[in-house]
């Protein structure tokens, strides 16, 4: 074969070319080694964040259902149907399975998960707590991924520090320890998934990632409406920080707006007239005392002061309270220095952040501040009133901005000019000298706070010690004593519990004399003390304040049964289930009442309805056995006696 003619090269060209290859190979090998170290360090960061999050909240697995947990799980007649209830959950108001409320929401996604869990694990609080922990770990990891991408992986250390501080911050204990707050966890998880997917789309333009991001945003809306604040966050990110491709940024914002409009249309279709969603006039004073401030100026001043309290809780997370109802935060005025200080601080933060953003220098401090302000604005009660005056859980999203600012401060004044790569941060002694004490302190507070959430009694009593003038907490402690009363078999202990509960109800009524729920439970306490006349007076007081008070209506019917006023009792029970179609006890009482008027077929129908709604209402089998025995139906009597004895071995026909 003929040789190809060689090109003539300058003298030494071959030698120079050969020598040039060596440093390139070495450089590539060096880059590869550094990349591997960086990836290894980043993996370690993921492990640290997941492990810390898990260890901080694993003690919640032993906790019971607390606060609103039963409303969305065990006492929710739709959720307890299990997986087959999913279509119904997607087409009804949030708490329709528990009761009909005038100011309702549409948050089906968490209920769908609860229905699946109930199908698989039954009424297992431990399972619910465990899944909350897993979702919290997911939230922390997604926050880290987002921040790392936000900084183009050039400030991985800042992303890690911010995520670690977020993981250990005790302000999140309410969201994780309260199973019901799965909606908040899901919303956060999906909202940051959305941001990550949108960032990926802005880089490579893959339409799948745009659609996936929009889908995550829609699912976040189905979890909780608070993600609406991302209509401000998304343009902020993609017009001022990640704006390399203007068209893609526009598509991202348009998709976010379209998703929001679709959700609002679905929400409006589900929450039709019976629910009167967004009717702020239906927000009770005890839920949010800002509905009736002494003056408009006082109301505004109190709102501004509460915003200051939020900043204080981020720096000093104590006291943490499960409920800030009246009169936890007394009304104040602009003469209060705290109000002025809070107002000036928020104005300064807003001016600083907006100025920095419009200078288009992609200032991360401005982003942290604006993220905090935007996500907290929804809970400020300033643009519109919400269902609570204040809550620890309202800082779940907003704390991201705070943690980012702390991480940036560590980066600027501790790390300084040193590299902020993943490996460097993990080995930086000065950084850990700052972080370790903060993490230990915050982590210790979080673990201790989780123990407060062990059960209702523990939570209410602990928090009442911190805020003795809280009307609802006084009521909650008394109400929990009433629940314990029903399970107590010792007559002397029952009497003591009843008297103690009355003291708490009296304190609640001293704080807020027209508190319907406290009036009802005071009536219950008098009824259990054998004072039916006094009980009736309190029930009537409650009904005068709130004609739709179902417990007062039902309990007044019980008094009428005791005095043989069966027809009046029937009317009251029917009214109770008209107000609340899910009121299981009223159906049961209707059955009892129909036995008294010897309409046995009607009695059986209502007892069966009771079991359809709540199969765990097992004392129904006892009255069914009694009813069939009166009717002379031996076969059904024996059947129900057998079932009744399964649940209550001491049951005997009268």
Buried (B, 14 or more C-beta within 10 A) or exposed (E): EEEEEEEEEEEEEEEEEEEEEEEEEEEEEEEEEEEEEBEEBBEBBBEBBBEBBBEBBBBBBEBBBBBBBBBBBBBBBBBBBBEEBBEBBBEBBBBBBBBBBEBBBBBBBBBBBBBBBBBEBEBBBEBBBBBBBBBBBBBBBBBBBBBBBBBEEEBBBBBBBBBBBBBBBBBBBBBBBBBBBBBBBBBBBBBBBBBBBBBBBBBEEEEEBBEBBBBBBBBBBBBBBBBBBBBBBBBBBBBBBBBEBEEBBEBBBEBBEEBBEEBBEBBEEBBEEEBBBEEEEBBBBBBBBBBEBEEEEBBBBBBBBBBBBBBEBBEEBEEBBBBBBBBBBEBBBBEBEBBBBBBEBBEEBEEBBBEBBEEEEBBBBBBBBBBBBBBBBBBBBBEEBBBBBBBBBBBBBBBBBBBBBBBBBBBEEBBEEBEBBBBBBBEBEEBBEBBEEBBEEBBEBBBEBBBBBBBBBBBBBBBBEEBEBBBBBBBBBBBBBBEBBEEBEEEEEBBBBBEBBBBBBBBBBEBBEBBBBBBBBBBBBBBBBEEBEBBBBBBBBBBEBBEBBBBBBBBBBBBBBEEEBBEBBBBBBBBBBBBBBBBBBBBBBBBBBBBEEEBBEBBBBBBBBBBEBBEEBBEBBBBBBBBBBBBEBEEBBEBBBEBBBEEEEEBEEE
